[in-house]
Amino acid sequence: MVNPGGSSQPPPVGTGSLSWKRCAGCGGKIADRFLLYTMDSYWHSRCLKCSCCQAQLGEIGTSCYTKSGMILCRTDYIRLFGNSGACSACGQSIPASELVMRAQGNVYHLKCFTCSTCRNRLVPGDRFHYINGSLFCEHDRPTALINGHLSSLQTNPLLPDQKVC
């Protein structure tokens, strides 16, 4: 398994009885023909699972993603942290425990989820418009929207989204 962002390589596995590896998931000895290595630990294939969807990561690919102690499949990593794990507005990293806002697959810090025109923070319950990568509060929506000329519009009631599975 590849751990994006981690560069550690597994130590060589010996052949003697002293070379038994312990699984970081269940704590048992690994006697399997194949074992996985990520987050500086060895794992049984059946024990290395996505913290969110519980998919066995050895069966769905050759990579896994880690952040704040969570082990994630690619799908859940992107769902929780976006493609980069960074806020779409400011570009700074978003801690795994932080509440976030989402729009069209983009992830934002709460403080960064603001109207592009007036810069007021959008809060749960507010209606907003997402147009060409920009957020607009109900008051500052573009004039063309009022006249019904924008077809690629996303209008949403705003709901908070917590980074928990």
C-alpha positions in Angstrom: 0.0 0.0 0.0 1.2 3.5 -0.8 0.7 6.2 1.8 0.5 9.5 -0.1 2.4 12.1 1.8 4.4 9.4 3.7 7.8 8.3 2.5 8.6 5.5 4.9 9.5 2.1 3.4 8.8 -1.1 5.2 11.7 -2.8 6.9 12.7 -6.1 5.3 10.7 -9.2 6.4 12.9 -12.0 7.5 12.2 -15.7 7.2 13.0 -16.9 10.8 10.5 -17.4 13.6 11.6 -14.1 15.1 10.4 -12.3 12.1 6.7 -12.5 12.9 5.0 -9.2 12.3 2.1 -8.0 14.5 -1.0 -6.5 12.7 -1.7 -2.9 13.7 -5.4 -3.6 13.2 -6.1 -6.7 15.3 -2.8 -7.2 17.1 -2.4 -10.8 15.9 0.6 -12.4 14.2 0.7 -12.0 10.5 1.3 -15.5 9.0 -0.5 -14.6 5.7 1.4 -14.9 2.4 0.8 -11.2 1.8 0.9 -8.4 4.3 0.4 -4.7 3.9 2.5 -1.8 5.3 1.2 1.7 5.9 1.5 4.3 8.7 4.7 2.6 9.9 2.8 -0.6 10.7 2.1 -4.0 9.2 -1.5 -5.1 8.6 -3.4 -8.2 7.6 -5.1 -7.7 4.3 -8.5 -8.1 6.0 -7.6 -5.6 8.8 -6.6 -2.6 6.7 -9.9 -0.9 6.2 -11.2 2.5 5.3 -12.1 4.3 8.5 -15.3 5.5 6.9 -16.8 2.9 4.5 -14.9 -0.1 6.0 -13.7 -1.3 2.5 -10.7 -3.6 2.6 -8.1 -1.3 1.1 -5.9 -4.2 -0.2 -8.8 -5.3 -2.3 -9.7 -2.0 -3.9 -6.3 -0.6 -4.9 -2.7 -0.1 -4.2 -3.0 3.2 -2.3 -4.6 4.5 0.9 -4.8 8.0 2.3 -4.1 9.0 5.9 -5.0 12.2 7.8 -5.2 12.8 11.5 -4.9 9.1 12.3 -7.7 8.0 9.9 -7.0 5.6 7.1 -9.1 6.3 4.1 -9.9 5.0 0.6 -9.5 7.5 -2.2 -13.2 8.1 -2.5 -13.7 8.9 1.2 -10.5 11.1 1.3 -11.8 13.2 -1.5 -15.3 13.3 0.0 -14.0 14.5 3.3 -11.0 16.7 2.3 -11.5 17.5 -1.3 -8.8 16.7 -3.9 -6.1 18.4 -2.0 -7.3 18.3 1.6 -7.2 22.1 1.5 -9.8 24.9 1.6 -11.0 25.9 -1.9 -11.0 29.5 -0.9 -7.8 30.1 1.1 -5.8 27.0 0.1 -4.8 26.2 3.7 -5.1 22.7 5.1 -8.3 21.7 6.8 -7.8 19.6 10.0 -9.8 16.4 10.1 -11.7 17.4 13.2 -12.9 20.8 11.8 -16.4 21.5 10.6 -16.5 22.3 6.9 -18.9 23.7 4.3 -19.2 22.2 0.9 -20.4 23.4 -2.5 -20.2 21.5 -5.8 -17.5 19.1 -4.5 -15.4 21.9 -3.0 -14.6 22.0 0.7 -14.3 25.3 2.7 -13.3 26.3 6.2 -16.4 27.8 7.9 -14.8 31.2 8.0 -13.9 31.0 4.3 -17.4 30.1 3.1 -18.4 33.7 2.2 -20.3 35.7 -0.4 -18.0 36.7 -3.3 -19.6 40.2 -3.4 -20.2 41.3 0.2 -17.8 38.9 1.9 -20.4 38.1 4.6 -20.1 34.6 6.0 -22.8 32.1 4.9 -24.2 30.2 7.8 -26.5 27.2 8.1 -30.0 28.0 6.9 -28.8 30.7 4.4 -29.6 30.3 0.8 -26.7 30.7 -1.6 -25.9 30.5 -5.3 -22.8 28.7 -6.6 -22.0 30.1 -10.1 -18.8 29.4 -12.0 -16.8 28.6 -8.9 -18.1 31.6 -6.9 -20.5 31.8 -3.9 -23.2 34.4 -3.7 -25.6 35.2 -0.9 -29.3 35.5 -1.7 -29.0 39.3 -1.7 -26.0 39.5 -4.0 -26.9 37.0 -6.6 -26.1 38.2 -10.1 -28.8 40.2 -11.9 -28.9 37.7 -14.7 -30.0 35.1 -12.2 -33.0 37.2 -11.1 -34.1 37.4 -14.7 -33.6 33.7 -15.1 -30.8 33.8 -17.7 -28.2 31.6 -15.9 -28.6 28.0 -16.6 -25.6 26.6 -14.8 -26.8 27.5 -11.3 -26.6 25.7 -8.1 -29.0 27.1 -5.5 -28.8 25.4 -2.1 -30.0 25.8 1.5 -26.7 25.9 3.4 -26.1 22.9 5.8 -22.9 22.4 7.8 -21.0 19.2 7.0 -18.8 17.7 9.6 -15.8 15.6 8.8 -17.0 12.5 10.4 -18.0 9.3 8.6 
